[in-house]
């Protein structure tokens, strides 16, 4: 370690612009969400599972060039008006994901985190605040899975997941011997999706000031349920599942 | 509570500059990473126990002054070009730590969180985006420990740690009755460090869509492993450890 014993002029770079070398034989169009390929550190039109780097400021045509022959210039932080499938006025403050360079959704399943909604513009259109370097996906580290049916019984291999519910759903918690750690996430707009966590027979669900009741569901009340409501459920206590975190209005039935 | 019944003019402070009173008999040089001493709230050249507050905009010589006799002026938010040991082009997005006012590393062990890599400049040189108020160390709250040997057998006292692997490592889980919660973190550049999570004898490692196999490792595939890949393991399940968070490509040993 060498602490300073004299002034050291740091290059402090202003603004929200970044530049990244591009992959070979590719075009990135103006406005594209740009991704960085983990193996090479080079940029291209965003695809799963890249890291989001920002939005392309202008078209760069490297269709005839080698890797890193050109740089793409991106805006790495700011606010962008984007089309987001299903966006409504109650969706301010929610994370937004991209599934390619021009498709933006609320579902984390198979998407790359972009930023957070800041303002509702009109149905399906929102302003999204992004900071490709500093913002973190709220579900980082968890495997996102969209629940296809109205019921699901959890297993140990659901540990580490965030289960994304787009329709009203009853999720059955296994017996206490299964020590799972899972997040149940409401992915429906305000007042449209109810999640019920159904404990195993003779078990209950406890949590912060929640005594629970045997064989009784813990549910995200439909009338006030909101996209982004969730419970982080840890199973294994002798009495049943424990709610370690929650957002939104949840009640024991 | 007294809610407003009239307009109240708020002083909204613009810009990315901050000022802190400096400790007694100290010089903070221009460009220094500046820390605040927790006990006093005064600023000094950053040390491993401080909170990072920004980079000094100009030299502040308080070598003959009392505590708080002068203020140091810092840039709290922006992007700085820094020397970060071992930085390569695949490190964009990685958290960066300082071990003093002019030494920057990727290892969280003994370091103070500064910001995230924004742009690769050249080998060992990157632009780092920092925001000393808003950005959060991804491993805040955990004790960082560098794995100095190639093997480690976890025990209950590893709970709450982030184990930082800088070389190929085999980490053996504790018996399932140990209710631990530990993160094993890949700290090698892309494709350099492989991590094997070796279950306790007769157990397996399960996780999201990972059924696991008795006595088979959970592996962070070396060829695609990246700095920042990690697994968060919890004990307590009768079959063995459970991966409750994963980043990067992990697979059960064939």
Contacts between the chains, C-beta under 8 A, distances in Angstrom:
chain1	res1	chain2	res2	distance
A	1	B	99	5.6
A	1	B	100	4.8
A	1	B	103	4.8
A	2	B	100	7.6
A	2	B	102	6.1
A	2	B	103	6.6
A	3	B	45	5.8
A	3	B	100	4.7
A	3	B	101	5.3
A	3	B	102	6.1
A	3	B	103	7.9
A	4	B	29	4.2
A	4	B	31	6.9
A	4	B	32	5.1
A	4	B	45	6.6
A	4	B	101	5.3
A	4	B	102	4.9
A	5	B	29	7.3
A	6	B	29	6.1
A	7	B	29	4.9
A	7	B	30	3.7
A	7	B	31	6.3
A	7	B	58	7.8
A	7	B	59	5.3
A	8	B	29	6.4
A	8	B	30	6.4
A	8	B	31	3.6
A	8	B	32	7.3
A	8	B	102	6.5
A	9	B	30	6.7
A	9	B	31	6.0
A	10	B	30	7.9
A	10	B	31	4.2
A	10	B	55	5.6
A	10	B	80	5.1
A	10	B	81	7.0
A	10	B	82	7.7
A	11	B	80	6.7
A	11	B	81	4.0
A	12	B	55	7.1
A	12	B	75	5.9
A	12	B	78	5.1
A	12	B	79	6.9
A	12	B	80	5.5
A	13	B	78	6.9
A	13	B	79	4.1
A	13	B	80	7.2
A	13	B	81	6.8
A	13	B	127	5.8
A	14	B	78	6.9
A	14	B	79	7.7
A	18	B	118	5.8
A	18	B	119	5.4
A	19	B	119	6.7
A	20	B	92	7.5
A	20	B	119	7.3
A	21	B	89	7.8
A	36	B	92	5.7
A	36	B	93	7.6
A	38	B	90	6.3
A	38	B	190	6.8
A	38	B	224	7.5
A	38	B	226	5.4
A	39	B	90	7.0
A	39	B	190	6.3
A	39	B	191	7.6
A	39	B	224	6.8
A	40	B	89	7.3
A	40	B	90	7.1
A	41	B	88	7.5
A	41	B	89	3.5
A	41	B	90	4.4
A	41	B	91	7.6
A	41	B	92	6.3
A	41	B	120	6.3
A	41	B	190	8.0
A	42	B	89	7.9
A	51	B	92	6.7
A	51	B	93	5.2
A	53	B	92	7.2
A	76	B	118	6.7
A	76	B	129	7.8
A	133	B	93	6.7
A	133	B	115	7.9
A	133	B	116	4.7
A	133	B	117	7.7
A	133	B	118	4.9
A	133	B	129	4.4
A	134	B	115	7.7
A	134	B	116	6.2
A	134	B	129	6.2
A	134	B	131	6.0
A	134	B	134	7.1
A	134	B	135	5.3
A	136	B	138	7.4
A	140	B	245	7.8
A	140	B	247	7.0
A	141	B	230	7.3
A	141	B	232	6.6
A	141	B	245	3.2
A	141	B	246	6.3
A	141	B	247	5.4
A	142	B	208	7.2
A	142	B	244	8.0
A	142	B	245	6.0
A	143	B	208	3.7
A	143	B	209	6.5
A	143	B	246	7.1
A	145	B	208	7.9
A	156	B	206	5.2
A	156	B	237	6.5
A	156	B	239	7.1
A	156	B	242	6.7
A	157	B	206	6.2
A	157	B	207	7.2
A	157	B	208	6.8
A	157	B	209	5.6
A	157	B	210	6.4
A	157	B	211	5.8
A	158	B	208	7.0
A	159	B	206	6.6
A	159	B	207	6.0
A	159	B	208	6.4
A	159	B	242	4.7
A	159	B	243	7.2
A	159	B	244	5.6
A	160	B	207	4.8
A	160	B	208	3.8
A	160	B	242	7.3
A	160	B	243	5.4
A	160	B	244	4.5
A	160	B	245	6.0
A	160	B	246	6.3
A	161	B	208	4.7
A	161	B	209	7.9
A	177	B	238	6.1
A	178	B	237	7.3
A	179	B	234	7.3
A	179	B	236	4.7
A	179	B	237	3.8
A	179	B	238	7.6
A	179	B	242	6.4
A	180	B	237	8.0
A	180	B	242	7.2
A	181	B	234	6.1
A	181	B	242	6.7
A	181	B	244	4.2
A	236	B	236	5.8
A	236	B	237	7.6
